[in-house]
Amino acid sequence: MTSRKSSPWFGWTTLAPLIAIVALVLTWGRALATVPVVVVAVVLAAAVLAAVHHAEVVAHRVGEPFGSLVLAVAVTVIEVALIITLMISGGPKTGSLARDTVFAAVMITCNGILGLSLLVGAWRSPVAVFNAEGTGSALGTVAALATLCLVLPSFTAARPGPEFSPAQLSFAALASLVLYGMFVLTQTVRHRDFFLPVDHEGEVLEEEEHVAPPTTRAALTSLALLLVALVAVVGLAKVESPAIERSVAALGFPQSFVGVVIALLVLLPETIAATNAARRGRVQVSLNLALGSGMASIGLTIPAIAVASIWLSGPLELGLDPTQIVLLVITGVVGVLTVVPGRATRLQGGVHLVLLAAFVFLAARP
């Protein structure tokens, strides 16, 4: 992994998360005029870039594949907090918010981040290479989680509509935790080498010996600033959401499209980090980020929402509609065909990006 030197104490990557937190405190719960909305958007973008920097510092310290888990889990935990907060404040009308957010995250990670990583990785070389065993197991786990938690509720009969009964929801939550835990153990302990970058002959690439990892103190500082930046990103995204809602309404898009916009903002740090890794020839790291983020979004979000549903009022709609199911199925099929060879061209990356475009377009014009 390419070195990421720790920032000076008063460098922009240190100041950006702190300024973002101050902006969050000053703007939380307030209606903003046009100029403050623009200022907050600039601060939000700076916090996103700072989050990417600190995530790469931590990842370089702990090495792969542990480093790829840092940003994925951190973003997902904060995403869960944002969903629960919005569901509590929004009441019964937010019954499908968890489903819309998780599905958007899956489509963005499995098509957007994955497709962009393959496109960038294959730009300067004939093909982008990766370990098919590790990537395939990650894709299979995402497919199983998505089917169990997002497809089955549309077909079960215990409750009317796309809902699980309490017993079914408990089973789905427990199964999600078990699958996610098993995958993390597989990735970090049992078959760690399946998730390390490989060369064109399939040999695992060793870390660059001439690059010294950051000190423990620098890594811990970056970890703290990463968490601060992610909290600020999610919080400021919520602050910006009224302006986004007004813009969405003005464009004639359904209000559910707001969730897609917010998911794009929250996943932007992972997108940038994955693209940077692919640009450095570490396509496997990019795919670890993409599929790990999609998996964490389901495997952590659904159990958290299941627990929160005890106190939440109104229905919890998890089942996808027919159009969304079709998009999920074609994503899984194309993903399998992409992963099996262990190498991909720009074409495969382009196919996944077109599927993301189809998802965004149909979310705007259902």
C-alpha positions as CSV (number, residue, x, y, z in Angstrom):
1,M,0.0,0.0,0.0
2,T,1.3,3.4,-0.9
3,S,2.5,5.5,2.1
4,R,0.2,8.1,3.6
5,K,2.2,10.3,5.9
6,S,0.5,11.6,8.9
7,S,-0.7,15.2,8.7
8,P,0.8,18.1,10.6
9,W,-1.1,18.9,13.7
10,F,-2.5,22.0,12.0
11,G,-2.7,20.6,8.5
12,W,-6.0,20.7,6.5
13,T,-6.7,17.0,7.1
14,T,-6.7,17.7,10.9
15,L,-8.6,21.0,10.7
16,A,-11.3,19.8,8.3
17,P,-12.9,17.3,10.6
18,L,-12.8,19.7,13.5
19,I,-14.3,22.6,11.4
20,A,-16.9,20.2,10.1
21,I,-17.9,19.3,13.7
22,V,-18.2,23.0,14.6
23,A,-20.3,23.5,11.5
24,L,-22.5,20.6,12.5
25,V,-23.1,22.0,16.0
26,L,-23.9,25.5,14.6
27,T,-26.3,24.3,11.9
28,W,-28.0,21.2,13.5
29,G,-31.7,21.6,13.7
30,R,-31.8,25.0,11.9
31,A,-33.3,26.0,8.6
32,L,-30.5,27.3,6.4
33,A,-30.5,30.0,3.7
34,T,-28.8,29.5,0.3
35,V,-25.4,30.9,1.3
36,P,-25.0,28.7,4.5
37,V,-26.1,25.7,2.5
38,V,-23.3,26.3,0.0
39,V,-20.8,26.8,2.9
40,V,-21.9,23.6,4.6
41,A,-21.5,21.7,1.3
42,V,-17.9,22.9,1.0
43,V,-17.2,21.9,4.6
44,L,-18.8,18.5,3.9
45,A,-16.6,17.9,0.9
46,A,-13.5,18.8,2.9
47,A,-14.5,16.4,5.6
48,V,-15.0,13.6,3.1
49,L,-11.5,14.1,1.7
50,A,-10.0,14.2,5.2
51,A,-11.8,11.0,6.0
52,V,-10.2,9.3,3.0
53,H,-6.8,10.4,4.1
54,H,-7.1,9.2,7.7
55,A,-8.6,5.9,6.6
56,E,-5.6,5.2,4.4
57,V,-3.2,6.1,7.2
58,V,-4.9,3.6,9.5
59,A,-5.1,1.0,6.7
60,H,-1.4,1.4,6.0
61,R,-0.6,0.9,9.7
62,V,-2.7,-2.3,10.2
63,G,-2.1,-3.7,6.7
64,E,-4.5,-5.6,4.5
65,P,-7.1,-7.0,4.7
66,F,-7.7,-5.4,8.1
67,G,-7.3,-1.9,6.7
68,S,-10.2,-2.4,4.3
69,L,-12.5,-3.1,7.2
70,V,-11.8,0.2,8.9
71,L,-13.7,2.6,6.7
72,A,-16.4,0.1,5.8
73,V,-17.4,-0.6,9.4
74,A,-17.0,3.0,10.5
75,V,-19.2,4.4,7.8
76,T,-21.8,1.6,8.3
77,V,-22.1,2.2,12.1
78,I,-22.7,5.9,11.5
79,E,-25.1,5.1,8.7
80,V,-27.1,2.9,11.1
81,A,-27.2,5.8,13.6
82,L,-28.5,8.2,10.9
83,I,-31.2,5.7,9.8
84,I,-32.5,5.2,13.3
85,T,-32.4,9.0,14.0
86,L,-34.4,9.7,10.9
87,M,-36.9,6.9,11.6
88,I,-37.5,8.2,15.1
89,S,-38.0,11.8,14.0
90,G,-40.0,10.9,10.8
91,G,-42.5,8.5,12.4
92,P,-44.6,6.0,10.4
93,K,-43.9,7.6,7.0
94,T,-40.2,6.4,7.2
95,G,-41.2,2.8,7.4
96,S,-39.2,2.0,4.1
97,L,-36.2,4.2,5.0
98,A,-34.0,1.3,6.1
99,R,-34.8,-0.7,3.0
100,D,-34.2,2.2,0.7
101,T,-30.9,3.1,2.3
102,V,-29.6,-0.4,2.5
103,F,-30.6,-1.2,-1.1
104,A,-29.0,2.0,-2.3
105,A,-25.8,1.2,-0.4
106,V,-25.7,-2.3,-2.0
107,M,-26.2,-1.0,-5.5
108,I,-23.6,1.8,-5.0
109,T,-21.0,-0.6,-3.6
110,C,-21.6,-3.6,-5.8
111,N,-22.0,-1.6,-9.0
112,G,-20.6,1.9,-8.5
113,I,-17.5,1.4,-6.4
114,L,-16.8,-2.1,-7.8
115,G,-17.3,-0.9,-11.4
116,L,-15.2,2.2,-11.0
117,S,-12.4,0.2,-9.3
118,L,-12.3,-2.2,-12.3
119,L,-12.4,0.6,-14.8
120,V,-9.5,2.5,-13.1
121,G,-7.6,-0.7,-12.5
122,A,-7.7,-1.8,-16.1
123,W,-7.0,1.7,-17.5
124,R,-3.2,1.5,-17.5
125,S,-2.9,-2.3,-17.9
126,P,-4.7,-4.8,-20.1
127,V,-6.8,-6.2,-17.3
128,A,-7.5,-5.6,-13.6
129,V,-6.4,-8.7,-11.6
130,F,-7.7,-9.8,-8.2
131,N,-8.2,-12.9,-6.1
132,A,-11.3,-14.7,-7.4
133,E,-11.6,-16.9,-4.2
134,G,-11.8,-14.0,-1.8
135,T,-13.8,-11.7,-4.0
136,G,-16.2,-14.5,-4.9
137,S,-16.8,-15.4,-1.2
138,A,-17.5,-11.8,-0.5
139,L,-20.0,-11.4,-3.4
140,G,-21.7,-14.7,-2.3
141,T,-22.2,-13.4,1.2
142,V,-23.6,-10.1,0.0
143,A,-26.0,-11.9,-2.3
144,A,-27.2,-14.2,0.5
145,L,-27.6,-11.3,2.9
146,A,-29.5,-9.2,0.4
147,T,-31.8,-12.0,-0.5
148,L,-32.5,-13.0,3.1
149,C,-33.1,-9.4,4.3
150,L,-34.5,-7.5,1.3
151,V,-36.1,-10.0,-1.0
152,L,-37.8,-12.6,1.3
153,P,-40.0,-10.0,3.1
154,S,-41.9,-9.4,-0.2
155,F,-42.9,-13.1,-0.3
156,T,-43.5,-14.1,3.3
157,A,-47.2,-14.3,4.4
158,A,-47.0,-13.7,8.2
159,R,-47.6,-10.0,7.7
160,P,-49.4,-8.0,5.0
161,G,-47.1,-6.1,2.7
162,P,-43.3,-6.3,2.5
163,E,-42.7,-6.9,6.2
164,F,-41.3,-9.6,8.4
165,S,-43.1,-10.8,11.5
166,P,-41.1,-10.3,14.8
167,A,-39.9,-13.9,14.7
168,Q,-38.8,-13.6,11.1
169,L,-37.1,-10.3,11.7
170,S,-35.2,-11.8,14.7
171,F,-34.1,-14.7,12.6
172,A,-32.9,-12.4,9.7
173,A,-31.0,-10.2,12.2
174,L,-29.3,-13.1,13.8
175,A,-28.5,-14.8,10.5
176,S,-27.0,-11.5,9.3
177,L,-24.7,-11.2,12.3
178,V,-23.6,-14.8,12.0
179,L,-22.8,-14.4,8.3
180,Y,-21.0,-11.1,8.7
181,G,-19.0,-12.5,11.7
182,M,-18.0,-15.6,9.7
183,F,-16.9,-13.5,6.8
184,V,-14.8,-11.2,8.9
185,L,-13.1,-14.2,10.5
186,T,-12.5,-15.7,7.1
187,Q,-11.0,-12.5,5.8
188,T,-8.8,-11.7,8.7
189,V,-7.8,-15.0,10.1
190,R,-8.5,-18.3,8.4
191,H,-8.0,-17.3,4.7
192,R,-6.4,-13.9,5.0
193,D,-4.3,-14.5,1.8
194,F,-7.5,-14.7,-0.3
195,F,-8.1,-11.0,0.3
196,L,-4.5,-9.7,-0.4
197,P,-3.6,-7.9,-3.7
198,V,-2.2,-10.2,-6.4
199,D,-0.1,-9.7,-9.5
200,H,-0.9,-10.9,-13.1
201,E,0.4,-14.4,-12.3
202,G,-1.9,-14.6,-9.2
203,E,0.9,-14.3,-6.7
204,V,0.2,-12.4,-3.6
205,L,1.9,-9.0,-3.6
206,E,4.0,-8.2,-0.6
207,E,3.8,-4.8,1.1
208,E,6.4,-2.3,-0.2
209,E,9.2,-2.7,2.2
210,H,10.7,0.7,1.6
211,V,7.6,2.4,2.9
212,A,7.6,2.7,6.6
213,P,4.1,2.4,8.2
214,P,2.9,5.3,10.4
215,T,3.6,5.2,14.1
216,T,1.0,3.9,16.5
217,R,0.4,7.4,17.8
218,A,-0.1,8.7,14.3
219,A,-2.5,5.8,13.4
220,L,-4.5,6.3,16.6
221,T,-4.7,10.1,15.9
222,S,-5.9,9.4,12.4
223,L,-8.4,6.8,13.7
224,A,-9.9,9.4,16.0
225,L,-10.0,12.1,13.3
226,L,-11.5,9.5,10.9
227,L,-14.4,8.9,13.3
228,V,-14.9,12.6,13.8
229,A,-14.9,13.2,10.1
230,L,-17.4,10.4,9.5
231,V,-19.7,11.7,12.2
232,A,-19.5,15.2,10.6
233,V,-20.1,13.8,7.1
234,V,-23.3,12.0,8.1
235,G,-24.5,14.8,10.3
236,L,-23.9,17.5,7.7
237,A,-25.5,15.3,5.1
238,K,-28.6,15.3,7.3
239,V,-28.3,19.1,7.7
240,E,-28.2,19.4,4.0
241,S,-31.1,17.0,3.5
242,P,-33.9,19.7,3.6
243,A,-32.1,21.6,0.7
244,I,-31.8,18.3,-1.1
245,E,-35.5,17.5,-0.5
246,R,-36.4,20.9,-2.0
247,S,-34.2,20.3,-5.0
248,V,-35.6,16.7,-5.5
249,A,-39.2,18.0,-5.3
250,A,-38.4,20.8,-7.7
251,L,-37.0,18.3,-10.2
252,G,-40.2,16.2,-9.8
253,F,-38.4,13.1,-8.3
254,P,-40.0,11.0,-5.6
255,Q,-39.0,11.7,-2.0
256,S,-37.4,8.3,-1.7
257,F,-34.7,9.6,-4.0
258,V,-33.4,11.7,-1.1
259,G,-32.1,8.5,0.4
260,V,-30.1,7.7,-2.7
261,V,-28.5,11.1,-2.6
262,I,-27.6,10.8,1.1
263,A,-26.2,7.3,0.5
264,L,-24.0,8.6,-2.3
265,L,-22.7,11.3,0.1
266,V,-22.1,8.9,3.0
267,L,-20.3,6.4,0.7
268,L,-18.1,9.0,-1.0
269,P,-15.1,8.4,1.3
270,E,-15.1,4.7,0.4
271,T,-15.5,5.5,-3.3
272,I,-12.5,7.8,-3.3
273,A,-10.4,5.4,-1.2
274,A,-11.2,2.5,-3.5
275,T,-10.4,4.5,-6.6
276,N,-7.1,5.6,-5.2
277,A,-6.2,1.9,-4.4
278,A,-7.2,0.8,-7.9
279,R,-5.1,3.6,-9.4
280,R,-2.1,2.3,-7.5
281,G,-2.7,-1.2,-8.9
282,R,-4.3,-2.6,-5.7
283,V,-7.6,-3.7,-7.3
284,Q,-8.1,-6.3,-4.6
285,V,-8.1,-3.6,-1.9
286,S,-10.7,-1.7,-3.9
287,L,-12.9,-4.8,-4.2
288,N,-12.5,-5.5,-0.4
289,L,-13.8,-2.0,0.2
290,A,-16.7,-2.3,-2.2
291,L,-18.0,-5.7,-1.2
292,G,-17.1,-5.3,2.4
293,S,-19.1,-2.1,2.6
294,G,-22.1,-3.6,1.0
295,M,-21.9,-6.6,3.3
296,A,-21.5,-4.4,6.4
297,S,-24.4,-2.2,5.3
298,I,-26.7,-5.2,5.5
299,G,-25.1,-7.3,8.2
300,L,-24.9,-4.5,10.7
301,T,-27.8,-2.3,9.7
302,I,-30.6,-5.0,9.7
303,P,-29.8,-6.3,13.2
304,A,-29.6,-2.7,14.6
305,I,-32.9,-1.8,13.0
306,A,-34.4,-5.0,14.3
307,V,-33.5,-4.0,17.8
308,A,-34.6,-0.4,17.3
309,S,-38.0,-1.6,15.9
310,I,-38.9,-2.5,19.5
311,W,-39.2,1.3,20.2
312,L,-40.0,2.5,16.7
313,S,-43.7,3.2,15.8
314,G,-45.2,2.2,12.5
315,P,-44.3,-0.6,10.0
316,L,-40.8,-1.7,9.0
317,E,-40.9,-2.3,5.3
318,L,-37.9,-4.3,4.2
319,G,-39.1,-6.1,1.1
320,L,-38.0,-4.7,-2.3
321,D,-40.5,-4.0,-5.1
322,P,-40.3,-6.0,-8.4
323,T,-38.1,-3.4,-10.2
324,Q,-35.6,-3.4,-7.3
325,I,-35.5,-7.2,-7.2
326,V,-34.7,-7.3,-11.0
327,L,-31.9,-4.9,-10.5
328,L,-30.5,-6.9,-7.6
329,V,-30.7,-10.2,-9.5
330,I,-28.9,-8.8,-12.6
331,T,-26.3,-7.2,-10.3
332,G,-25.7,-10.7,-8.8
333,V,-25.5,-12.4,-12.1
334,V,-23.1,-9.9,-13.7
335,G,-21.1,-9.8,-10.5
336,V,-20.5,-13.6,-10.6
337,L,-19.5,-13.4,-14.3
338,T,-17.1,-10.6,-13.4
339,V,-15.5,-12.3,-10.4
340,V,-15.1,-15.9,-11.6
341,P,-12.1,-15.3,-14.0
342,G,-10.1,-13.4,-11.4
343,R,-9.4,-10.6,-13.9
344,A,-11.6,-8.0,-15.7
345,T,-11.4,-5.5,-18.5
346,R,-12.8,-2.1,-18.8
347,L,-15.9,-3.6,-20.2
348,Q,-16.9,-5.3,-17.0
349,G,-16.3,-2.1,-15.1
350,G,-18.5,-0.2,-17.6
351,V,-21.3,-2.8,-17.3
352,H,-21.4,-2.4,-13.5
353,L,-21.4,1.4,-13.9
354,V,-24.3,1.2,-16.3
355,L,-26.3,-0.9,-13.8
356,L,-25.7,1.8,-11.2
357,A,-26.9,4.4,-13.7
358,A,-30.0,2.4,-14.3
359,F,-30.7,2.1,-10.6
360,V,-30.2,5.9,-10.1
361,F,-32.4,6.7,-13.1
362,L,-35.2,4.3,-12.0
363,A,-35.0,5.7,-8.5
364,A,-35.6,9.2,-10.0
365,R,-38.1,8.1,-12.6
366,P,-39.8,4.9,-11.2
